[in-house]
Amino acid sequence: MRRMFVDFTNDGHHYAYNSAVMQGLKERRPSAEILYYSKFSDPKKKKELIESGIQVEEYTAESYFQRLPAMLVRIIMVFKAVTYAKKNGWDNIHFLYLDTIILPLCFLYPFLLKKRITATLHWFPGRTSKRKALGFLLNREIISELIVHGEYTKKQVEGISNCSTIFSIIYPNLHPLIPNNRHIQVKERLFSTDNKGVVLLCFGGLRHDKGIDILLKAAEGLPDVEFTIVIAGKEDSFSQQYLEEHIRNYKLENKVVMNLKYIPDEEVSAYFDFADFVVLPYRKIFSGQSGPLTEGAIRNKIIIGPNHGEIGDTIQRYEIGIVFEAEDSSDLGEKIRDSIRNYEDLKRKIADSSYKKMIKRDEFIRQYQMFFYKEKELQEVIRSS
């Protein structure tokens, strides 16, 4: 296999996904030639890939990008990636994060006709224009095969295309389950004797679509319930000032603790280990799968999420928690109350879920190996190894 993997997200947590895919393919077939073409720049992780036999080409953003519309920047980035592939003989390209480059690929499709393009789609597009563009790419076989992360998204994509080569590979947990000293340090840093009750974890960057404001409004309606909300993630649409102001207004000072920064990989597991619930107060615009969901589910944490999109389908299909009416803070509050009241029953129920086996890293890698090597070819590799 000789394949170029392209990713423009420049995100540390997403890198864990990318490296698992590429290193898994390399482990199964050491002779495979794999190139990682990415904006992500971390010398330690770059060295890790190179030492595992993966070639790395770091894409640097041009200074003039700051003066251009975002769409034009993406078109230029994709064009440069395709040009690099052509110049260096990489005929097979896999876009690891298709979501942000659907429209650019449509604009550039004449340049892609002699390439074999595959891709991973993490979210089903919410905008009509992007849905039509995705259908165009699939129906014209510009993208020959597509990976999604769940049956909900697969059915949505099938509804807008005639493509029969859409594969569902369940999004995995990617962080270790074994506690270490960092876990104890994180817990001591966050909690005080004033914090009581169960721990509700809201993990991830504070984007508008992730709905931290919905969770705080829901918590306001629960003055008689003991709990501690842990908010961990970088400021984004919502700032620390915004959160502190609403925490005061909602009288939640003794019920919320925050660590508003990028959480390094070695500390991620700690937050999920000491949580009782993982709360995903996401808006309807968030239609994809959630990393915090899988990190919580693998550790037998009860998931509270919206009854919408891939998350709602996953929670209900595999019985790993409870859903609330998306974007309804009153309903979220009631579901939190009910979940705390029925904690033991819910814990017993999620313990029997088959979902934990499906999201293990090894199973995720195996599915990607089967996608790229195909079943017959994979079996030949296994027999010869």
C-alpha positions as CSV (number, residue, x, y, z in Angstrom):
1,M,0.0,0.0,0.0
2,R,1.2,3.5,-0.8
3,R,-1.1,6.2,0.5
4,M,-1.0,9.8,1.5
5,F,-3.1,10.9,4.5
6,V,-4.2,14.5,4.5
7,D,-5.4,16.5,7.5
8,F,-5.7,20.2,8.1
9,T,-7.3,20.3,11.6
10,N,-4.1,21.1,13.6
11,D,-5.7,19.5,16.7
12,G,-3.9,17.5,19.3
13,H,-6.8,15.2,20.2
14,H,-7.6,14.6,16.6
15,Y,-3.9,13.7,16.1
16,A,-4.4,10.7,18.5
17,Y,-7.1,9.4,16.0
18,N,-4.8,10.0,13.0
19,S,-1.8,8.3,14.5
20,A,-3.8,5.3,15.6
21,V,-5.0,4.8,12.0
22,M,-1.6,5.2,10.3
23,Q,0.4,3.3,12.9
24,G,-2.2,0.5,12.8
25,L,-1.8,0.2,9.1
26,K,2.0,0.2,9.3
27,E,2.0,-2.4,12.0
28,R,-0.2,-4.8,9.9
29,R,2.0,-4.2,6.8
30,P,5.5,-2.9,7.6
31,S,6.2,-2.5,3.8
32,A,3.4,0.0,3.4
33,E,4.4,3.5,2.4
34,I,2.4,6.0,4.4
35,L,2.7,9.8,4.3
36,Y,1.1,12.1,6.8
37,Y,0.5,15.5,5.2
38,S,-0.7,17.8,7.9
39,K,-0.7,21.3,9.6
40,F,-0.1,19.6,13.0
41,S,3.3,20.6,14.3
42,D,4.5,18.9,17.4
43,P,8.2,17.8,17.2
44,K,7.7,15.0,19.7
45,K,4.7,13.5,17.9
46,K,6.4,14.0,14.5
47,K,9.4,12.1,15.7
48,E,7.1,9.3,17.0
49,L,5.6,8.9,13.5
50,I,8.9,9.0,11.7
51,E,10.3,6.3,14.1
52,S,7.4,4.1,13.3
53,G,8.2,4.3,9.6
54,I,5.6,6.9,8.6
55,Q,6.8,9.8,6.4
56,V,5.7,13.3,7.5
57,E,5.2,16.4,5.4
58,E,4.4,19.4,7.5
59,Y,2.1,21.9,5.7
60,T,2.6,25.5,6.9
61,A,0.0,28.1,6.4
62,E,1.0,31.1,4.2
63,S,1.2,34.5,5.8
64,Y,-1.3,36.0,3.3
65,F,-4.0,33.5,4.4
66,Q,-5.0,35.9,7.1
67,R,-6.2,38.3,4.4
68,L,-8.3,35.8,2.5
69,P,-11.8,34.4,3.1
70,A,-11.7,31.0,4.9
71,M,-13.2,29.2,1.9
72,L,-10.5,30.4,-0.4
73,V,-7.8,29.4,2.1
74,R,-9.2,25.9,2.2
75,I,-9.3,25.7,-1.6
76,I,-5.6,26.7,-1.7
77,M,-4.7,24.2,1.0
78,V,-6.4,21.3,-0.8
79,F,-4.9,22.4,-4.2
80,K,-1.4,22.4,-2.7
81,A,-2.0,19.0,-1.2
82,V,-3.1,17.6,-4.5
83,T,-0.3,19.3,-6.3
84,Y,2.2,17.8,-3.8
85,A,0.7,14.4,-4.3
86,K,0.9,14.6,-8.1
87,K,4.5,15.8,-8.0
88,N,5.6,13.1,-5.6
89,G,3.7,10.2,-7.1
90,W,1.0,9.7,-4.4
91,D,-2.0,8.5,-6.4
92,N,-4.0,7.3,-3.4
93,I,-5.1,10.1,-1.1
94,H,-7.2,9.7,2.1
95,F,-8.6,12.9,3.7
96,L,-8.8,12.2,7.4
97,Y,-11.2,15.1,8.1
98,L,-13.4,15.6,5.1
99,D,-15.9,17.8,6.9
100,T,-14.1,21.1,6.4
101,I,-13.1,20.6,2.8
102,I,-16.3,19.3,1.1
103,L,-16.9,22.5,-0.9
104,P,-13.2,23.0,-1.8
105,L,-13.1,19.4,-3.2
106,C,-16.1,20.3,-5.4
107,F,-14.3,23.4,-6.8
108,L,-11.2,21.3,-7.5
109,Y,-12.7,18.1,-8.7
110,P,-11.2,18.3,-12.2
111,F,-7.8,18.1,-10.6
112,L,-8.8,14.9,-8.7
113,L,-10.1,12.8,-11.5
114,K,-6.9,10.8,-11.9
115,K,-6.5,10.2,-8.1
116,R,-8.1,7.5,-6.0
117,I,-9.7,9.6,-3.2
118,T,-11.1,8.1,0.0
119,A,-12.1,10.1,3.1
120,T,-13.4,10.0,6.7
121,L,-16.5,12.1,7.4
122,H,-17.0,12.9,11.1
123,W,-20.3,14.8,10.9
124,F,-23.2,14.7,8.6
125,P,-23.4,18.2,7.1
126,G,-26.1,20.5,8.5
127,R,-26.0,23.0,5.6
128,T,-28.0,22.1,2.4
129,S,-25.1,23.3,0.2
130,K,-22.6,21.0,1.9
131,R,-25.1,18.0,1.7
132,K,-25.5,18.6,-2.1
133,A,-21.8,19.0,-2.5
134,L,-21.1,15.7,-0.6
135,G,-23.7,13.9,-2.8
136,F,-22.0,15.3,-5.9
137,L,-18.5,14.0,-4.7
138,L,-19.9,10.5,-4.0
139,N,-22.3,10.2,-7.0
140,R,-19.5,11.2,-9.4
141,E,-17.1,8.8,-7.6
142,I,-14.7,11.6,-7.0
143,I,-14.6,10.1,-3.5
144,S,-14.6,6.4,-4.2
145,E,-15.1,5.2,-0.6
146,L,-16.2,7.0,2.6
147,I,-15.8,6.2,6.3
148,V,-18.3,7.5,8.9
149,H,-18.6,6.9,12.6
150,G,-22.0,5.3,13.2
151,E,-25.1,3.9,11.6
152,Y,-27.0,7.2,12.0
153,T,-24.5,9.1,9.8
154,K,-24.3,6.3,7.4
155,K,-28.0,6.3,6.8
156,Q,-28.0,10.1,6.4
157,V,-25.2,9.9,3.8
158,E,-27.0,7.1,1.9
159,G,-30.1,9.3,1.7
160,I,-28.2,11.9,-0.3
161,S,-26.2,9.7,-2.6
162,N,-26.2,6.5,-4.7
163,C,-22.9,5.5,-3.3
164,S,-22.8,1.9,-2.0
165,T,-19.3,2.2,-0.5
166,I,-20.0,3.9,2.8
167,F,-18.4,2.2,5.8
168,S,-19.2,2.7,9.5
169,I,-16.3,2.5,11.8
170,I,-17.2,3.2,15.4
171,Y,-15.3,6.1,16.9
172,P,-12.9,4.7,19.6
173,N,-11.6,5.8,23.0
174,L,-8.0,6.8,22.5
175,H,-6.7,7.4,26.0
176,P,-5.3,4.9,28.5
177,L,-7.5,3.5,31.2
178,I,-4.8,2.9,33.8
179,P,-4.7,5.7,36.5
180,N,-1.4,7.4,37.3
181,N,-0.1,10.1,39.6
182,R,-1.4,12.8,37.2
183,H,-5.0,11.6,38.0
184,I,-4.5,12.3,41.7
185,Q,-3.0,15.7,41.0
186,V,-5.8,16.7,38.8
187,K,-8.4,15.7,41.4
188,E,-6.6,17.5,44.2
189,R,-6.2,20.6,42.0
190,L,-9.9,20.8,41.2
191,F,-11.9,19.8,44.2
192,S,-12.3,21.2,47.7
193,T,-14.4,20.2,50.7
194,D,-17.2,22.5,49.5
195,N,-17.9,20.3,46.5
196,K,-20.5,17.7,47.2
197,G,-22.6,15.0,45.4
198,V,-22.0,13.3,42.1
199,V,-19.6,14.6,39.5
200,L,-21.0,15.8,36.2
201,L,-18.2,16.2,33.6
202,C,-18.5,18.6,30.7
203,F,-15.3,18.1,28.7
204,G,-14.0,19.8,25.6
205,G,-13.5,23.2,24.0
206,L,-16.2,25.7,24.8
207,R,-17.7,26.1,21.4
208,H,-21.2,27.4,20.9
209,D,-22.4,24.1,19.5
210,K,-21.3,22.2,22.6
211,G,-23.8,24.1,24.7
212,I,-22.2,24.8,28.1
213,D,-24.7,27.6,28.5
214,I,-27.5,25.1,28.2
215,L,-26.0,23.0,31.0
216,L,-25.6,25.9,33.4
217,K,-29.2,27.0,32.8
218,A,-30.3,23.4,33.5
219,A,-28.3,23.4,36.7
220,E,-30.0,26.6,37.9
221,G,-33.2,24.7,38.2
222,L,-31.7,22.1,40.5
223,P,-31.0,24.0,43.8
224,D,-32.1,21.0,45.9
225,V,-29.8,18.5,44.1
226,E,-26.2,17.8,45.3
227,F,-23.7,17.6,42.4
228,T,-20.5,19.2,41.2
229,I,-20.1,20.2,37.5
230,V,-16.6,20.0,36.2
231,I,-16.0,22.1,33.1
232,A,-12.7,21.2,31.4
233,G,-11.6,22.7,28.1
234,K,-10.3,25.8,26.2
235,E,-12.3,29.0,26.1
236,D,-13.9,29.6,22.7
237,S,-17.3,31.0,22.0
238,F,-17.8,31.1,25.8
239,S,-15.2,32.8,27.9
240,Q,-14.2,32.4,31.5
241,Q,-15.8,35.8,32.3
242,Y,-19.1,34.7,30.7
243,L,-19.1,31.4,32.7
244,E,-18.2,33.1,36.0
245,E,-21.0,35.7,35.5
246,H,-23.6,33.1,34.9
247,I,-22.4,30.9,37.7
248,R,-22.9,33.8,40.1
249,N,-26.3,34.7,38.6
250,Y,-27.5,31.1,38.8
251,K,-26.1,30.7,42.4
252,L,-23.9,27.8,41.4
253,E,-20.6,29.0,43.0
254,N,-20.3,25.8,45.1
255,K,-21.5,23.5,42.4
256,V,-19.0,24.3,39.5
257,V,-15.3,23.9,39.2
258,M,-13.4,24.8,36.0
259,N,-10.1,24.3,34.2
260,L,-10.4,26.4,31.1
261,K,-7.4,25.4,29.1
262,Y,-6.3,22.8,26.6
263,I,-6.2,19.5,28.5
264,P,-2.9,17.6,27.6
265,D,-3.3,13.9,26.6
266,E,-1.7,12.6,29.8
267,E,-4.4,14.3,31.9
268,V,-7.5,13.5,29.8
269,S,-8.2,10.1,31.4
270,A,-8.2,11.7,34.9
271,Y,-11.3,13.8,34.3
272,F,-13.3,10.8,33.1
273,D,-12.0,8.5,35.9
274,F,-13.4,10.7,38.8
275,A,-16.6,11.6,37.0
276,D,-19.9,9.8,37.6
277,F,-21.7,11.3,34.6
278,V,-20.5,12.7,31.3
279,V,-22.9,15.4,30.2
280,L,-23.1,16.4,26.5
281,P,-25.4,19.5,26.3
282,Y,-24.8,19.8,22.6
283,R,-27.0,21.8,20.2
284,K,-28.7,20.2,17.2
285,I,-26.0,21.6,14.9
286,F,-23.6,19.0,16.4
287,S,-24.6,15.9,14.4
288,G,-21.4,13.8,14.7
289,Q,-19.9,11.5,17.3
290,S,-18.3,12.7,20.5
291,G,-14.9,11.8,21.9
292,P,-16.1,12.5,25.5
293,L,-18.9,10.0,24.9
294,T,-16.5,7.2,24.0
295,E,-14.1,8.1,26.8
296,G,-16.9,8.0,29.3
297,A,-18.5,4.9,27.9
298,I,-15.3,2.8,28.0
299,R,-15.1,3.7,31.7
300,N,-18.7,2.8,32.6
301,K,-19.8,6.4,33.1
302,I,-23.4,7.3,32.5
303,I,-23.8,9.5,29.4
304,I,-26.4,12.3,29.3
305,G,-26.8,13.6,25.8
306,P,-29.2,15.1,23.3
307,N,-31.8,12.9,21.5
308,H,-30.3,14.1,18.2
309,G,-27.8,13.0,15.7
310,E,-25.1,10.3,16.1
311,I,-24.9,10.9,19.9
312,G,-28.6,10.4,20.5
313,D,-28.7,7.3,18.3
314,T,-25.7,5.8,20.1
315,I,-27.0,6.4,23.6
316,Q,-30.3,4.9,22.8
317,R,-29.1,2.1,20.5
318,Y,-26.5,0.8,23.0
319,E,-28.2,1.8,26.2
320,I,-25.3,3.7,27.7
321,G,-27.2,6.5,29.4
322,I,-30.1,8.8,29.0
323,V,-31.2,11.4,26.4
324,F,-32.8,14.8,26.8
325,E,-34.7,17.0,24.3
326,A,-31.9,18.7,22.4
327,E,-31.5,22.4,23.3
328,D,-34.1,22.2,26.1
329,S,-32.4,23.2,29.3
330,S,-35.5,22.4,31.4
331,D,-35.6,18.9,30.1
332,L,-31.9,18.5,30.6
333,G,-32.3,19.5,34.2
334,E,-35.0,16.9,34.8
335,K,-32.9,14.2,33.1
336,I,-30.0,15.1,35.4
337,R,-32.3,14.9,38.4
338,D,-33.7,11.5,37.2
339,S,-30.3,10.2,36.5
340,I,-28.9,11.0,39.9
341,R,-32.0,9.5,41.5
342,N,-31.7,6.3,39.5
343,Y,-27.9,6.2,39.5
344,E,-27.5,2.6,40.7
345,D,-30.0,1.2,38.2
346,L,-28.4,3.1,35.3
347,K,-24.9,1.8,36.3
348,R,-26.2,-1.8,36.2
349,K,-27.8,-1.2,32.8
350,I,-24.8,0.3,31.1
351,A,-22.5,-2.4,32.5
352,D,-24.2,-4.9,30.1
353,S,-23.8,-2.7,27.0
354,S,-21.9,-4.2,24.1
355,Y,-20.6,-0.7,23.2
356,K,-17.5,-0.9,25.3
357,K,-16.1,-3.7,23.1
358,M,-16.9,-1.8,19.9
359,I,-14.9,1.3,20.9
360,K,-11.7,-0.4,22.0
361,R,-8.6,1.0,20.1
362,D,-7.6,-2.4,18.8
363,E,-11.0,-3.0,17.2
364,F,-11.0,0.5,15.7
365,I,-7.6,-0.2,14.1
366,R,-8.7,-3.6,12.9
367,Q,-11.7,-2.0,11.1
368,Y,-9.4,0.5,9.4
369,Q,-7.1,-2.3,8.4
370,M,-10.0,-4.1,6.8
371,F,-11.1,-1.0,5.0
372,F,-7.8,-0.3,3.4
373,Y,-6.5,-3.8,2.9
374,K,-9.9,-5.4,2.3
375,E,-11.0,-8.7,3.9
376,K,-9.3,-11.1,1.4
377,E,-6.1,-9.1,1.3
378,L,-6.1,-8.7,5.1
379,Q,-6.3,-12.5,5.6
380,E,-3.4,-13.0,3.2
381,V,-1.3,-10.5,5.3
382,I,-2.2,-12.3,8.5
383,R,-1.2,-15.7,7.0
384,S,2.1,-14.4,5.8
385,S,3.0,-12.6,9.0
